[in-house]
Amino acid sequence: MDTPIGRQTVRRLLAAKALRAFADGYVALLLPAYLLERGFTPLAVGIVATTTLAGSGLATLAIGWVAHRFAYRDLLLAACALMAATGIGFALAPDFAPLLVVAFVGTLNPSSGDVSVFLPLEHASLSRATDDRDRTRAFARYSLVGALAAATGSLAAGTPALLARVAGMDLGTGYQAMFVLYAVVALGAAALYRGLPRIEPQPAGRPQAALGPSRSRVHALAALFSVDAFAGGLIVQSMLALWLYRAHGLTAAAAGTLFFWTGILSAASFLAAVPVSRRIGLVNTMVFTHIPSSVCLILVPFASSLPAVVALLLVRSALSQIDVPTRSSYVMAIVTPAERPAAASVTTVPRSLAAAASPFLAGYLLGLSVFGWPLIAAGVLKIGYDLALLAMFGKVRPPEEASANGDAAALGPARGK
């Protein structure tokens, strides 16, 4: 849909994604530091991260199943209100129990990726605003912008320490100020979403199903993604930062610098997603770039020095995220337009629900030992996921790939814009 409205929609979605990713970038690093500063244990940090992922997963699933009944713009604005309330809640919650409540109902993201109610709505809106041939490029730009903004946000994790040195501000107050900033970012995202076209849903009298002809494919992908999500939950950015704090004595500012550069490399990898996927296909791109990154992850705990750890994490970052835009594009390609919000939701939710137990487990393991058992387990599980994905979906091509190869049998379901 190469029209002025379509291009404006894409620009607004990318700008809003950048704002949210910036906030997620520093929150993922400050969350464990904030909780440790308040006297909570590594296990408590894992419980908060688990609760956050569980709540986000349930909310994302609910959004996916009802989104086709509402204008996407209205739901995005409601999500911004929830994001603003989350920031204020985390800044002001007096003790652990209220923090858990805010973590469960809010939008806080302990991961380096986007796990929230925004994701299925933005994916469906982005697919609606682009043509099939430009879809993967649009998702690559979406991921690129998010990664660059999150990397910049990682640098902002050093702000509380800077305020403590320069202005004499209490470190805990500095952390709280960053959560208030998270709420302010939500208001900026809402201003961008308000400019999106308000496309009315189908008339209420017409029967609608969130998932139709593509149900079996979506459920199979969701099951596979749940394995990858569980593995990813062991090394969400907050828990990886916690391991670096304990195993190598990194400060929040130093970890922020490291994650800035890993984010930059991840962003650069998104640029490779389009040409690589056009050459070898979306599924092959997901698998054959992901496996080497998992091998690097397995090797990290065995590295004898911090420079070696940093080198392995940087190499992993250069490879591990190429599958993100290709995965999003693939899911949108093999379902009908009406199914896209539900498909995005059902295949995204595992990144919250299946991963929900992982930070708790990672926190427990790191409380017992500073050795990086969570990193090893994550790498092994991710390799298993890649091999299963290739076996089950290696021959299921989206329409543009099947057409290019003259393989009508591999086409996805008939779709219209």
C-alpha positions as CSV (number, residue, x, y, z in Angstrom):
1,M,0.0,0.0,0.0
2,D,2.4,2.7,-1.3
3,T,0.2,5.7,-0.6
4,P,0.7,8.9,1.4
5,I,-1.5,7.5,4.2
6,G,0.3,4.2,4.2
7,R,3.7,5.9,4.4
8,Q,2.6,8.3,7.1
9,T,1.2,5.3,9.1
10,V,4.5,3.5,8.9
11,R,6.4,6.7,10.0
12,R,4.2,7.1,13.0
13,L,4.5,3.5,14.0
14,L,8.3,3.6,13.7
15,A,8.5,6.8,15.7
16,A,6.3,5.4,18.5
17,K,8.3,2.1,18.5
18,A,11.5,4.2,18.9
19,L,10.1,6.0,21.9
20,R,8.9,2.8,23.6
21,A,12.1,0.9,22.8
22,F,14.2,3.8,24.3
23,A,12.3,3.4,27.6
24,D,12.4,-0.4,27.5
25,G,16.2,-0.2,26.9
26,Y,17.0,1.5,30.2
27,V,14.2,0.0,32.3
28,A,15.4,-3.6,31.5
29,L,18.8,-2.7,33.1
30,L,17.5,-0.5,35.9
31,L,14.9,-2.9,37.1
32,P,17.3,-5.4,38.8
33,A,19.5,-2.5,40.0
34,Y,16.5,-0.7,41.5
35,L,15.2,-3.8,43.2
36,L,18.6,-4.7,44.6
37,E,19.0,-1.1,45.8
38,R,15.8,-1.5,47.7
39,G,17.1,-4.6,49.4
40,F,15.5,-7.4,47.4
41,T,17.3,-10.7,46.6
42,P,18.1,-12.0,43.1
43,L,15.2,-14.5,43.6
44,A,12.9,-11.5,44.1
45,V,14.2,-9.9,41.0
46,G,13.4,-13.1,39.1
47,I,9.9,-13.2,40.6
48,V,9.2,-9.6,39.5
49,A,10.5,-10.4,35.9
50,T,8.4,-13.5,35.8
51,T,5.3,-11.7,37.0
52,T,5.8,-9.0,34.4
53,L,6.1,-11.5,31.5
54,A,3.1,-13.5,32.7
55,G,0.9,-10.4,32.9
56,S,2.1,-9.1,29.5
57,G,1.4,-12.5,28.0
58,L,-2.2,-12.7,29.2
59,A,-2.9,-9.1,28.2
60,T,-1.3,-9.7,24.7
61,L,-3.4,-12.8,24.2
62,A,-6.6,-10.9,25.1
63,I,-5.8,-8.1,22.8
64,G,-5.1,-10.5,19.9
65,W,-8.5,-12.2,20.3
66,V,-10.5,-9.0,20.5
67,A,-8.5,-6.6,18.3
68,H,-10.5,-7.4,15.1
69,R,-13.6,-5.9,16.8
70,F,-12.0,-2.5,17.5
71,A,-10.1,0.2,15.8
72,Y,-6.4,-0.5,16.3
73,R,-5.7,3.2,17.1
74,D,-8.1,3.2,20.0
75,L,-6.4,0.1,21.5
76,L,-3.0,1.6,21.1
77,L,-4.1,4.7,22.9
78,A,-5.5,2.6,25.8
79,A,-2.1,0.7,25.9
80,C,-0.3,4.0,26.3
81,A,-2.5,4.9,29.3
82,L,-1.6,1.6,30.9
83,M,2.1,2.3,30.1
84,A,2.0,5.7,31.9
85,A,0.3,4.1,34.9
86,T,3.0,1.4,35.0
87,G,5.8,4.0,35.2
88,I,4.1,5.9,38.0
89,G,3.2,2.7,39.9
90,F,6.8,1.4,39.9
91,A,8.1,4.8,41.0
92,L,5.7,5.1,43.9
93,A,5.0,1.4,45.0
94,P,6.0,1.3,48.7
95,D,6.9,-2.4,49.0
96,F,7.1,-5.7,47.2
97,A,3.5,-6.7,47.0
98,P,2.3,-3.5,45.2
99,L,5.3,-3.9,42.9
100,L,4.1,-7.4,41.9
101,V,0.7,-6.0,41.2
102,V,2.0,-3.3,38.9
103,A,4.4,-5.8,37.3
104,F,1.5,-8.1,36.5
105,V,-1.0,-5.6,35.1
106,G,1.5,-3.1,33.6
107,T,3.6,-2.9,30.4
108,L,7.1,-3.0,32.0
109,N,9.5,-5.0,29.8
110,P,12.4,-6.9,31.4
111,S,13.5,-8.2,28.1
112,S,15.7,-6.6,25.3
113,G,12.9,-7.4,22.9
114,D,9.4,-6.0,22.7
115,V,7.0,-8.1,24.8
116,S,3.8,-6.1,25.3
117,V,0.2,-5.5,24.2
118,F,1.6,-3.0,21.7
119,L,3.2,-5.7,19.5
120,P,0.2,-7.4,17.9
121,L,-1.5,-4.1,17.2
122,E,1.6,-2.6,15.6
123,H,2.3,-5.7,13.6
124,A,-1.2,-5.8,12.2
125,S,-1.1,-2.0,11.5
126,L,2.3,-2.3,9.8
127,S,1.1,-5.2,7.6
128,R,-2.0,-3.3,6.6
129,A,0.0,-0.3,5.5
130,T,2.5,-2.2,3.3
131,D,2.4,-4.5,0.3
132,D,3.6,-8.1,0.4
133,R,6.9,-7.4,-1.4
134,D,7.7,-4.6,1.0
135,R,6.5,-6.3,4.2
136,T,9.8,-7.9,5.3
137,R,11.6,-4.6,4.6
138,A,9.0,-2.8,6.7
139,F,9.5,-5.2,9.6
140,A,13.3,-4.9,9.2
141,R,13.0,-1.1,9.6
142,Y,10.6,-1.6,12.5
143,S,13.2,-3.9,14.3
144,L,16.1,-1.7,13.3
145,V,14.5,1.5,14.8
146,G,13.6,-0.4,17.9
147,A,17.1,-1.9,18.4
148,L,18.8,1.5,17.9
149,A,16.4,3.2,20.3
150,A,16.8,0.4,22.9
151,A,20.6,0.6,22.6
152,T,20.4,4.4,23.2
153,G,18.1,3.7,26.1
154,S,20.7,1.3,27.6
155,L,23.1,4.2,27.8
156,A,20.5,6.1,29.8
157,A,20.7,3.4,32.5
158,G,23.7,5.3,33.9
159,T,21.7,8.5,34.5
160,P,20.8,7.8,38.2
161,A,24.5,7.3,39.0
162,L,25.4,10.4,37.1
163,L,22.7,12.4,39.0
164,A,24.0,11.0,42.3
165,R,27.6,12.2,41.5
166,V,26.7,15.6,39.9
167,A,23.6,16.7,41.7
168,G,24.0,14.7,45.0
169,M,20.7,13.0,44.4
170,D,20.0,9.8,46.3
171,L,20.5,6.8,44.0
172,G,17.0,5.4,44.8
173,T,15.4,8.7,43.9
174,G,17.3,8.7,40.6
175,Y,15.9,5.2,39.8
176,Q,12.4,6.5,40.6
177,A,12.8,9.5,38.3
178,M,13.6,7.1,35.4
179,F,10.3,5.3,36.0
180,V,8.5,8.6,35.9
181,L,10.3,9.3,32.6
182,Y,8.9,6.0,31.4
183,A,5.4,7.4,32.0
184,V,6.3,10.6,30.1
185,V,7.4,8.5,27.1
186,A,4.0,6.8,27.1
187,L,2.4,10.2,26.6
188,G,4.7,10.9,23.6
189,A,3.8,7.6,22.0
190,A,0.1,8.4,22.5
191,A,0.5,11.7,20.6
192,L,1.9,9.7,17.7
193,Y,-0.8,7.0,17.7
194,R,-3.5,9.7,17.7
195,G,-2.4,10.7,14.2
196,L,-3.0,7.1,12.8
197,P,-6.1,6.7,10.6
198,R,-9.0,5.4,12.6
199,I,-10.1,2.4,10.5
200,E,-13.4,1.1,11.8
201,P,-13.8,-2.6,12.5
202,Q,-16.2,-4.9,10.6
203,P,-19.9,-4.4,11.5
204,A,-20.8,-6.1,14.7
205,G,-23.5,-8.1,13.0
206,R,-21.1,-10.1,10.9
207,P,-19.7,-13.2,12.5
208,Q,-16.0,-13.0,13.0
209,A,-13.3,-15.4,14.1
210,A,-10.0,-14.3,15.4
211,L,-8.3,-17.3,13.7
212,G,-9.8,-19.1,10.7
213,P,-8.0,-21.2,7.9
214,S,-4.6,-20.6,9.3
215,R,-5.4,-21.8,12.9
216,S,-3.3,-25.0,12.7
217,R,-0.2,-23.3,11.4
218,V,-0.4,-20.5,14.0
219,H,-0.8,-23.0,16.8
220,A,2.1,-25.0,15.6
221,L,4.3,-21.9,15.4
222,A,3.1,-20.8,18.8
223,A,4.2,-24.1,20.3
224,L,7.6,-23.8,18.7
225,F,8.0,-20.2,19.7
226,S,7.2,-21.2,23.3
227,V,10.4,-23.2,23.4
228,D,12.4,-20.3,22.1
229,A,10.6,-18.0,24.5
230,F,11.3,-20.2,27.5
231,A,14.9,-20.2,26.6
232,G,15.0,-16.5,26.0
233,G,13.4,-15.9,29.4
234,L,16.4,-17.4,31.1
235,I,18.5,-14.6,29.6
236,V,16.2,-11.6,29.4
237,Q,18.2,-8.5,29.6
238,S,17.4,-7.9,33.3
239,M,18.7,-11.4,34.3
240,L,21.7,-11.2,32.0
241,A,22.6,-7.9,33.6
242,L,22.1,-9.5,37.1
243,W,24.6,-12.2,36.1
244,L,27.1,-9.6,34.9
245,Y,26.7,-7.6,38.1
246,R,27.3,-10.7,40.3
247,A,29.8,-12.7,38.2
248,H,32.0,-9.8,36.9
249,G,31.2,-6.9,39.2
250,L,29.8,-4.7,36.4
251,T,28.0,-1.5,37.4
252,A,24.7,-0.5,35.9
253,A,26.5,2.2,33.8
254,A,29.0,-0.3,32.5
255,A,26.3,-2.8,31.7
256,G,24.4,-0.1,29.9
257,T,27.5,0.6,27.7
258,L,27.8,-3.1,26.9
259,F,24.1,-3.4,26.0
260,F,24.4,-0.3,23.9
261,W,26.9,-1.9,21.7
262,T,25.1,-5.3,21.6
263,G,22.0,-3.3,20.6
264,I,23.9,-1.5,17.8
265,L,25.1,-4.9,16.4
266,S,21.6,-6.3,16.7
267,A,20.3,-3.3,14.7
268,A,23.0,-3.8,12.1
269,S,21.9,-7.4,11.7
270,F,18.4,-6.3,10.8
271,L,19.8,-4.7,7.7
272,A,20.9,-8.1,6.6
273,A,17.5,-9.7,7.1
274,V,16.0,-8.5,3.8
275,P,18.7,-9.6,1.3
276,V,19.5,-12.8,3.1
277,S,15.8,-13.8,3.4
278,R,15.2,-13.0,-0.3
279,R,18.2,-15.3,-1.2
280,I,17.5,-18.3,1.1
281,G,14.0,-17.8,2.4
282,L,12.5,-16.6,5.6
283,V,12.6,-19.9,7.5
284,N,16.2,-20.7,6.5
285,T,17.2,-17.1,7.5
286,M,15.7,-17.7,11.0
287,V,17.4,-21.0,11.5
288,F,20.8,-20.6,10.0
289,T,21.6,-17.3,11.7
290,H,20.2,-18.3,15.1
291,I,22.2,-21.5,15.7
292,P,25.7,-19.9,15.7
293,S,24.4,-17.2,18.1
294,S,23.2,-19.9,20.5
295,V,26.6,-21.6,20.4
296,C,28.2,-18.3,21.5
297,L,25.7,-18.1,24.3
298,I,26.7,-21.6,25.5
299,L,30.4,-20.6,25.5
300,V,29.9,-17.4,27.6
301,P,30.0,-19.0,31.1
302,F,33.2,-20.8,30.2
303,A,35.0,-17.6,29.2
304,S,37.9,-17.0,31.5
305,S,37.9,-13.2,31.4
306,L,35.5,-10.3,31.0
307,P,36.9,-9.3,27.6
308,A,36.2,-12.8,26.3
309,V,32.6,-12.6,27.7
310,V,32.1,-9.3,26.1
311,A,33.4,-10.6,22.7
312,L,31.1,-13.6,22.8
313,L,28.1,-11.5,23.7
314,L,28.9,-9.1,20.8
315,V,29.2,-11.9,18.3
316,R,26.0,-13.3,19.5
317,S,24.2,-10.0,19.2
318,A,25.4,-9.7,15.6
319,L,23.6,-12.9,14.7
320,S,20.8,-13.5,17.2
321,Q,18.3,-10.9,16.0
322,I,18.3,-11.5,12.2
323,D,15.3,-13.8,12.8
324,V,13.2,-11.1,14.4
325,P,11.9,-9.2,11.3
326,T,11.9,-12.4,9.3
327,R,9.8,-14.2,11.9
328,S,7.3,-11.3,12.1
329,S,7.0,-11.1,8.3
330,Y,6.6,-14.9,8.0
331,V,3.7,-15.0,10.5
332,M,1.9,-12.1,8.8
333,A,2.6,-13.7,5.3
334,I,1.0,-17.2,6.0
335,V,-2.3,-15.9,7.5
336,T,-5.2,-13.9,6.1
337,P,-5.4,-10.1,6.9
338,A,-8.3,-10.6,9.3
339,E,-6.3,-13.2,11.2
340,R,-3.2,-11.0,11.6
341,P,-3.9,-9.4,15.1
342,A,-4.7,-12.9,16.6
343,A,-1.8,-14.5,14.8
344,A,0.6,-11.9,16.1
345,S,-0.8,-12.2,19.5
346,V,-0.9,-16.0,19.7
347,T,2.7,-16.3,18.3
348,T,3.9,-13.4,20.6
349,V,2.3,-14.5,23.8
350,P,4.8,-17.4,24.3
351,R,7.5,-14.8,24.6
352,S,5.6,-13.8,27.8
353,L,3.8,-16.9,29.1
354,A,6.3,-19.6,28.2
355,A,9.1,-17.3,29.3
356,A,7.3,-16.4,32.5
357,A,8.9,-19.1,34.6
358,S,12.3,-18.6,33.2
359,P,13.5,-15.5,35.0
360,F,12.3,-17.1,38.3
361,L,14.4,-20.1,37.5
362,A,17.3,-18.0,36.4
363,G,17.2,-15.9,39.6
364,Y,17.1,-19.1,41.6
365,L,20.1,-20.6,39.8
366,L,22.1,-17.3,40.1
367,G,21.2,-17.2,43.8
368,L,22.8,-20.6,44.2
369,S,25.9,-20.0,42.0
370,V,27.4,-17.2,39.9
371,F,28.2,-19.7,37.1
372,G,26.0,-19.0,34.1
373,W,23.9,-22.1,34.0
374,P,20.9,-20.2,32.7
375,L,23.0,-19.1,29.6
376,I,23.9,-22.7,28.8
377,A,20.4,-24.0,29.2
378,A,19.1,-21.2,27.0
379,G,21.6,-21.9,24.2
380,V,20.8,-25.7,24.1
381,L,17.0,-25.1,24.1
382,K,17.3,-22.5,21.3
383,I,19.3,-24.8,19.1
384,G,16.6,-27.5,19.6
385,Y,13.9,-24.9,18.6
386,D,15.8,-24.0,15.4
387,L,16.0,-27.6,14.3
388,A,12.3,-28.3,15.0
389,L,11.3,-25.1,13.1
390,L,13.3,-26.1,10.1
391,A,11.8,-29.6,10.1
392,M,8.2,-28.5,10.4
393,F,8.1,-25.3,8.4
394,G,11.0,-25.5,6.0
395,K,8.7,-26.2,3.1
396,V,5.9,-23.8,4.1
397,R,6.7,-20.7,2.0
398,P,4.9,-17.4,2.0
399,P,3.3,-16.4,-1.3
400,E,6.1,-14.2,-2.6
401,E,8.7,-17.0,-2.1
402,A,6.5,-19.7,-3.6
403,S,5.6,-17.5,-6.6
404,A,9.3,-16.8,-7.3
405,N,10.0,-20.5,-7.3
406,G,6.9,-21.5,-9.2
407,D,5.8,-23.7,-6.2
408,A,2.0,-23.2,-6.0
409,A,1.7,-26.0,-3.4
410,A,3.7,-24.0,-0.9
411,L,1.6,-20.9,-1.1
412,G,0.0,-19.5,2.1
413,P,-3.8,-19.1,2.2
414,A,-5.5,-16.7,-0.2
415,R,-5.2,-13.2,1.1
416,G,-6.4,-9.8,0.2
417,K,-5.4,-6.4,1.3
